[in-house]
């Protein structure tokens, strides 16, 4: 969920019109069957990606967020932990002409887990990735996006080709009216647990001048209410999924997978021209931070459905819990 980061999306914080890009930060996608009981709609990025410019918009040049989840408990009752997650992105579109734009960007994230008492289980994971793609505008209401998303995911104690993941995201976008845009697409990534494929359906619906519903299902979705020009609030969810290679003599290229569904409430405020602050509070559901042996993999996964999953988890099972997140973004106006 991502797919996630993790979900290249630009959003107008005033009218929520989708634009050309915004960077996914390790927020890739994953879902599993237990989520269905929590949502009537599918629930990631991603990564988070889509595009097209139809009116005045905001482009996210840079964004940085910090999430923390305190007092986590485990099935192994004598263990607790504090989890912190930092993510960031820098994006730069290269406009070739009225119809063509090159998409570039850099994105990264870092997990830190502090156990009490201390464990041998890994405590730090990192990701650094590039975004390179192409946006083609067929007309004022139709566009197509394709983005390559290579990245290095590991504990960075020993970096080699085993830490490399290759993925892509592609969407076709259609505006059917001034108030409604829909999109369909596909996300693929070679996770360390196996090939991961997610069909995507997105929408951006301006219900009124103040109320907007937007999302890329099953990656993320939110309802946004614009209280005033600088101030917005709402509710949403995101799915985080990523996997990281573990090095050293203890783990010997084993891997850990990070997954959670995170419904939340949020506030968004433009504190100065082009500078936005964001705060979220939510609850993690279906949270899983397992460690598996290097060759203990799925056959493949298609959205909710895992094929050939007979893996054995090596570390304690974490339970659900609350989380808080704070972020800052620098956004600029994009001309028509």
PyMOL commands that set and color helices and strands:
alter all, ss='L'
color gray80, all
select helices_A, chain A and resi 33-37+161-163+248-251
alter helices_A, ss='H'
color red, helices_A
select strands_A, chain A and resi 57-73+80-95+100-116+124-139+142-148+151-154+164-165+167-175+180-191+194-206+211-217+220-226+231-245+255-272+275-288+291-292+300-302+305-307+321-334
alter strands_A, ss='S'
color yellow, strands_A
deselect
rebuild
show_as cartoon
